């Protein structure tokens, strides 16, 4: 990955290039941004500029193949059918190189699917931390910098975090840590406070639209529509082209939920339907549950914006022919949106902390019946 390959983010690319040109490279940096914003491609391009400065074509060739001896990676993994015990990143390096080549804007869910661990609780654990300490204790193969990219740094467990803390506090000479996360609050404060923070925003619709036209030959009007609906996520835009987006399933689940919640006021048996709905969602893996709830939160927000005539900010276009956003929108106003949003945030919080999914989602599902009928 090179800077010209990265969509948008011009100010950040310029900033990172300047730090290398001026020799002001912070040894520990935390890049925080949402899925599909290009945080990982940005880190890869930055690593290239650090490792290949004045190094010639051979270095570029190594980086193109993601095989530079002084570039190291750590990412969330779990045991699978092939790796039975103590899985670490190096066990999946071939899959990782393929992932970076084919899906550089891919999500954690895409990565889990590629190594067949969708239903497992993945992490960056203590065995990974030990591997990192061992690797970085060696001299740089090329005699210059060593770069470690930790993708999914918010998946570092406490034991691994504590083991890496001393290394980040007192790094070997010319060693750069690039931590990538979606949620910086999930990283322990002692590590977070020792990193230079770089906030990566969502991509704007114009950048996504232009990339769809130039890189994927999408017709301009369709590219603009997809870009708006992607909401800053280039990965989602690519999935939309291929009709592979999970949003179609998410929309069906969402519509079932809100329709049943509305019906519960006059039909007591609808409570049983809500419980069955919660059981169905709880049967999905935790990452899918969290993404679905975030999707619901955005759906409610879009409905509220439409309700308040902020049409220019409404990008959502339902796939289901029998569900109209304009008919749903009047029920989502200012006095409802906050408690609904708070309830969803609380559910995500407890799911992240390994709470019982059936209990959490049942409470949320039934709670919506009260919130949706709340009077002003």
JOLIN-V595652 format. One record per residue. N is the residue number from 1. PHI is phi in radians with two decimals (NA if undefined). PSI is psi as a letter, one per 40 degrees, with the letter a starting at -180 (NA if undefined). D_FIRST is the distance of its C-alpha to the first C-alpha in Angstrom with 1 decimal. Layout:
n->{N;N}
phi->{PHI;PHI}
psi->{PSI;PSI}
d_first->{D_FIRST;D_FIRST}
//
This chain:
n->{1;2;3;4;5;6;7;8;9;10;11;12;13;14;15;16;17;18;19;20;21;22;23;24;25;26;27;28;29;30;31;32;33;34;35;36;37;38;39;40;41;42;43;44;45;46;47;48;49;50;51;52;53;54;55;56;57;58;59;60;61;62;63;64;65;66;67;68;69;70;71;72;73;74;75;76;77;78;79;80;81;82;83;84;85;86;87;88;89;90;91;92;93;94;95;96;97;98;99;100;101;102;103;104;105;106;107;108;109;110;111;112;113;114;115;116;117;118;119;120;121;122;123;124;125;126;127;128;129;130;131;132;133;134;135;136;137;138;139;140;141;142;143;144;145;146;147;148;149;150;151;152;153;154;155;156;157;158;159;160;161;162;163;164;165;166;167;168;169;170;171;172;173;174;175;176;177;178;179;180;181;182;183;184;185;186;187;188;189;190;191;192;193;194;195;196;197;198;199;200;201;202;203;204;205;206;207;208;209;210;211;212;213;214;215;216;217;218;219;220;221;222;223;224;225;226;227;228;229;230;231;232;233;234;235;236;237;238;239;240;241;242;243;244;245;246;247;248;249;250;251;252;253;254;255;256;257;258;259;260;261;262;263;264;265;266;267;268;269;270;271;272;273;274;275;276;277;278;279;280;281;282;283;284;285;286;287;288;289;290;291;292;293;294;295;296;297;298;299;300;301;302;303;304;305;306;307;308;309;310;311;312;313;314;315;316;317;318;319;320;321;322;323;324;325;326;327;328;329;330;331;332;333;334;335;336;337;338;339;340;341;342;343;344;345;346;347;348;349;350;351;352;353;354;355;356;357;358;359;360;361;362;363;364;365;366;367;368;369;370;371;372;373;374;375;376}
phi->{NA;-2.05;-0.95;-1.10;-1.37;-1.48;-1.38;1.07;0.98;-1.06;-1.15;-1.28;-1.08;-1.11;-1.06;-1.16;-1.09;-1.16;-1.10;-1.26;-1.06;-1.64;1.14;-2.02;-1.61;-1.17;-1.27;-2.36;-2.27;-1.98;-1.76;-2.01;-2.94;-1.30;-0.97;1.44;-1.52;1.73;-1.15;-1.15;-1.00;-1.11;-1.13;-1.15;-1.13;-1.12;-1.05;-1.06;-1.16;-1.29;-1.36;-1.79;-1.07;1.09;-1.81;1.57;-1.14;-1.05;-1.12;-1.08;-1.11;-1.09;-1.20;-1.06;-1.59;0.93;-2.39;-1.24;-1.13;-1.85;-1.89;-2.09;-2.28;-2.43;-2.74;-1.14;-2.45;-2.72;-1.10;-2.42;-1.11;-1.60;-1.78;-1.53;-2.68;0.90;-1.11;-2.31;-1.01;-1.04;-1.17;-2.13;-1.11;-1.14;-1.14;-1.14;-1.09;-1.15;-1.09;-1.14;-1.31;-1.70;-2.40;-1.08;-1.73;-1.15;-1.66;-1.01;-1.07;-1.11;-1.14;-1.04;-1.13;-1.18;-1.98;1.02;-2.26;-1.00;-1.70;-1.93;-1.54;-1.51;-2.86;-1.91;-1.83;-1.19;-1.15;-1.14;-1.05;-1.11;-1.09;-1.09;-1.02;-1.14;-1.11;-1.36;-1.37;-1.48;-1.21;-1.07;-1.08;-1.62;1.47;-1.96;-1.40;-2.07;-2.20;-2.00;-1.81;-1.83;-1.56;1.39;-1.09;-1.30;-1.76;-1.13;-1.41;-1.09;-1.10;-1.17;-1.05;-1.14;-1.25;-1.46;-0.99;-1.11;-1.13;-1.27;-1.17;-2.24;-1.27;-1.05;-1.02;0.94;-2.04;-2.06;-1.81;-2.04;-1.65;-2.06;-2.58;-1.60;-2.25;-1.12;-1.17;-1.44;-1.65;-1.04;-1.07;-1.15;-1.44;-1.00;-1.25;-1.70;-1.90;-1.39;-1.50;-2.22;-1.56;-1.82;-1.40;-1.08;-1.27;-1.40;-1.06;-1.09;-1.13;-1.13;-1.04;-1.09;-1.18;-1.11;-1.23;-1.37;-1.68;-2.21;0.97;-1.41;-1.06;-0.97;-1.11;-1.18;-1.05;-1.14;-1.15;-1.08;-1.09;-1.11;-1.26;-1.24;0.94;1.49;-1.92;-1.16;-1.07;-1.15;-1.10;-1.12;-1.10;-1.11;-1.05;-1.62;0.95;-1.88;-1.19;-1.36;-1.06;-1.12;-1.14;-1.03;-1.13;-1.07;-1.13;-1.11;-1.09;-1.02;-1.09;-1.21;-1.14;-1.21;-1.10;-1.12;-1.21;-1.10;-1.16;-1.92;-2.41;-1.09;-1.14;-1.11;-1.06;-1.11;-1.17;-1.16;-1.13;-1.12;-1.07;-1.09;-1.09;-1.13;-1.16;-1.13;-1.31;-1.43;-1.23;-1.07;-1.12;-1.14;-1.01;-1.15;-1.14;-1.12;-1.15;-1.12;-1.09;-1.04;-1.05;-1.21;-1.10;-1.07;-1.12;-1.10;-1.11;-1.12;-1.06;-1.17;-1.05;-1.67;1.13;-1.55;-1.03;-1.16;-1.65;-1.63;-1.94;-1.24;-2.32;-0.98;-1.45;-1.32;-1.15;-1.68;-2.19;-1.88;-1.08;-1.19;-1.47;-1.41;-0.94;-1.05;-1.51;-2.01;-2.12;-1.05;-1.41;-1.71;-1.10;-1.17;-1.11;-1.14;-1.07;-1.09;-1.13;-1.19;-1.02;-1.13;-1.11;-1.07;-1.00;-1.26;-1.16;-1.05;-1.74;1.11;-1.19;-1.22;-1.04;-1.10;-1.18;-1.08;-1.32;-1.14;-1.06;-1.17;-1.08;-1.26;-1.06;-1.11;-1.07;-1.29;-1.22;-1.23;-1.78;-1.09;-1.55;-1.16}
psi->{h;i;d;d;e;h;h;a;f;d;d;d;d;d;d;d;d;d;d;d;d;e;f;f;h;h;d;h;h;h;h;h;i;i;h;e;e;f;d;d;d;d;d;d;d;d;d;d;d;d;d;e;h;f;e;a;d;d;d;d;d;d;d;d;e;f;f;h;e;e;h;i;i;i;i;h;i;i;i;a;d;d;h;d;i;f;h;i;d;d;e;f;d;d;d;d;d;d;d;d;d;d;f;d;e;i;i;d;d;d;d;d;d;d;e;f;f;d;e;i;h;i;i;h;a;d;d;d;d;d;d;d;d;d;d;e;e;i;i;h;d;e;e;b;i;h;h;h;h;h;h;f;d;e;e;h;i;d;d;d;d;d;d;e;d;d;d;d;d;g;i;i;h;f;h;h;h;h;h;h;i;d;g;d;e;e;h;i;d;d;d;d;e;e;i;h;h;h;h;h;i;i;i;i;d;d;d;d;d;d;d;d;d;d;d;e;f;h;i;d;d;d;d;d;d;d;d;d;d;d;f;e;h;d;d;d;d;d;d;d;d;e;f;e;i;e;d;d;d;d;d;d;d;d;d;d;d;d;d;d;d;d;d;d;d;e;h;d;e;d;d;d;d;d;d;d;d;d;d;d;d;d;e;i;i;d;d;d;d;d;d;d;d;d;d;d;d;d;d;d;d;d;d;d;d;d;d;e;f;f;d;d;e;h;e;h;h;i;d;h;d;e;h;h;d;d;d;d;d;e;e;g;a;d;e;d;d;d;d;d;d;d;d;d;d;d;d;d;d;d;d;d;f;f;i;h;d;d;d;d;d;d;d;d;d;d;d;d;d;d;d;d;e;h;i;NA}
d_first->{0.0;3.8;6.9;8.4;6.4;7.7;11.3;14.0;14.3;15.1;17.4;15.2;12.5;15.5;17.0;14.3;14.1;17.9;18.2;16.6;18.6;21.7;21.3;21.8;19.2;20.8;21.0;20.7;18.8;19.0;16.5;18.6;17.9;18.8;17.2;15.1;14.6;10.9;11.7;9.4;6.1;8.0;9.0;5.9;5.3;9.1;9.5;7.9;10.4;13.0;13.0;12.5;14.9;17.6;16.6;16.2;14.6;15.1;12.8;9.9;11.1;11.4;7.8;7.0;9.8;9.1;12.5;12.8;16.4;16.1;13.2;15.1;14.8;17.6;17.8;21.0;22.8;26.4;28.7;28.7;30.7;29.1;28.7;32.1;32.1;30.2;26.7;23.8;20.1;20.4;22.6;19.7;16.9;17.0;16.8;14.0;11.7;13.0;12.5;8.7;8.6;11.3;11.4;8.5;11.2;13.9;16.9;18.8;21.2;18.8;17.8;21.6;22.4;20.1;22.0;25.3;26.1;26.5;30.0;29.6;29.2;25.9;25.3;23.9;27.3;29.2;28.5;24.7;25.8;27.9;25.1;23.0;26.0;26.7;23.2;23.0;26.6;25.7;24.9;21.5;21.2;20.1;22.4;20.1;18.2;17.5;15.0;15.7;13.7;16.4;15.3;18.5;20.3;23.1;23.9;25.0;28.7;31.3;32.0;28.4;28.0;31.1;30.1;26.9;28.7;30.3;27.2;25.5;28.8;29.2;25.9;25.9;25.4;21.8;20.4;18.0;17.9;15.4;17.2;15.9;18.8;20.3;23.8;24.2;27.9;27.4;26.3;29.4;30.5;30.8;27.1;26.2;28.5;26.9;23.5;22.4;21.7;18.9;19.7;17.1;19.1;19.1;17.6;20.4;21.8;21.3;17.5;17.4;20.1;18.6;15.3;17.7;19.7;17.1;14.7;17.5;20.6;22.4;25.7;25.6;28.3;26.9;23.4;25.1;27.0;24.2;22.2;25.4;25.9;22.4;23.3;20.0;18.2;15.7;15.9;19.6;19.4;17.6;20.3;23.0;22.2;22.7;25.6;24.2;24.4;26.6;28.1;30.8;32.1;31.8;33.8;36.6;36.8;37.0;39.7;41.7;41.6;42.8;45.4;46.9;46.9;48.8;51.2;52.0;54.3;56.8;56.1;56.3;54.9;51.6;51.0;50.9;48.3;46.2;46.5;45.5;42.5;41.5;42.0;39.7;36.8;37.5;37.1;33.3;31.0;30.6;27.0;28.3;31.3;29.4;27.1;30.3;32.2;29.4;29.6;33.4;33.2;31.2;33.7;36.6;35.0;34.5;38.1;39.4;37.6;39.2;42.5;42.4;41.7;38.2;37.2;34.3;32.5;33.1;30.3;31.4;33.0;34.7;34.4;37.9;40.5;43.2;41.5;41.5;39.6;42.3;45.0;43.2;42.3;45.9;46.0;43.0;44.1;43.9;46.3;44.6;40.9;40.9;42.7;40.7;37.4;38.9;39.9;36.5;34.9;37.5;36.9;33.1;34.1;36.5;34.3;31.6;34.4;35.5;38.5;40.4;38.5;41.8;43.6;40.8;40.2;44.0;44.7;42.1;43.2;46.9;46.2;44.7;48.2;49.6;46.9;46.8;50.6;50.8;53.1;52.4}
//
